[in-house]
Amino acid sequence: MHKHEEEHEKLVKTTVYLEEEVLEALDEFKEKYSKETGQRWSRGAVVRLALSEFFARQGRIL
């Protein structure tokens, strides 16, 4: 598998219900990461990053 292919794993659409405060925080972080990286971040990308870090702390690398 090429590096480019590894970076873009298949995503599966799902629905998650979140509190308004969480959505506001996601929007804050997507703006922050977008400015820091120069790339556009979405709420979904921020959620994937947060989940990746959560699972890593649990000893599981996804």
DABEL-V343506 format. One record per backbone hydrogen bond with DSSP energy under -1.0 kcal/mol. CO is the residue of the C=O (numbers start at 1). NH is the residue of the N-H. Records with the same first field share a line. If there is no record, write none. Layout:
CO=NH + NH
This chain:
2=6
3=7
19=23
20=24
21=25
22=26
23=27
24=28
25=29
26=30
27=31
28=32
29=33
30=34
31=35
32=36
33=37
34=38
42=46
43=47
44=48
45=49
46=50
47=51
48=52
49=53
50=54
51=55
52=56
53=57
54=58
55=60
56=59
